[in-house]
C-alpha cells in the first residue's frame, strides 16, 4: 500500500493521527527531515518494533521510496496492517510540500 505526499500533507494538516517513520540513515536525516517524524534506520526496524504504533496511520518514508517499500512490506507481514509506503519519499515531499527543504 502507498500514499502520495499530498495525501499525507492533507492528513497531517487535518489533524489525523499519523506516525511518519523515516527509515533513512542518520547522515541523511541530518540533511533534511519532516518535522515530527520518528527516525529509525531501516536495519534497526526489526529490533525497535515496540516503538511503532499499531493504531492510526503509520507512513514509512525514505529518500525516494525503495527502502520504505521494503520496510512497509516487512511491517505488514509482522502485524502492522496500518503501515503504508510514502510514494516518492522525502524527495517528493520536498518538491510538493516544502519547496525550501534541502534536497540531495
C-alpha positions, 0 to 999 in steps of 0.5 A, spaced: 500 500 500 502 507 498 500 514 499 502 520 495 505 526 499 499 530 498 495 525 501 499 525 507 500 533 507 492 533 507 492 528 513 497 531 517 494 538 516 487 535 518 489 533 524 489 525 523 493 521 527 499 519 523 506 516 525 511 518 519 517 513 520 523 515 516 527 509 515 533 513 512 540 513 515 542 518 520 547 522 515 541 523 511 536 525 516 541 530 518 540 533 511 533 534 511 527 531 515 519 532 516 518 535 522 515 530 527 517 524 524 520 518 528 527 516 525 529 509 525 534 506 520 531 501 516 536 495 519 534 497 526 526 496 524 526 489 526 529 490 533 525 497 535 518 494 533 515 496 540 516 503 538 511 503 532 504 504 533 499 499 531 493 504 531 492 510 526 496 511 520 503 509 520 507 512 513 514 509 512 518 514 508 525 514 505 529 518 500 525 516 494 521 510 496 525 503 495 527 502 502 520 504 505 517 499 500 521 494 503 520 496 510 512 497 509 512 490 506 516 487 512 511 491 517 505 488 514 507 481 514 509 482 522 502 485 524 502 492 522 496 492 517 496 500 518 503 501 515 503 504 508 509 506 503 510 514 502 510 514 494 516 518 492 519 519 499 522 525 502 524 527 495 517 528 493 515 531 499 520 536 498 518 538 491 510 538 493 510 540 500 516 544 502 519 547 496 525 550 501 527 543 504 534 541 502 534 536 497 540 531 495 
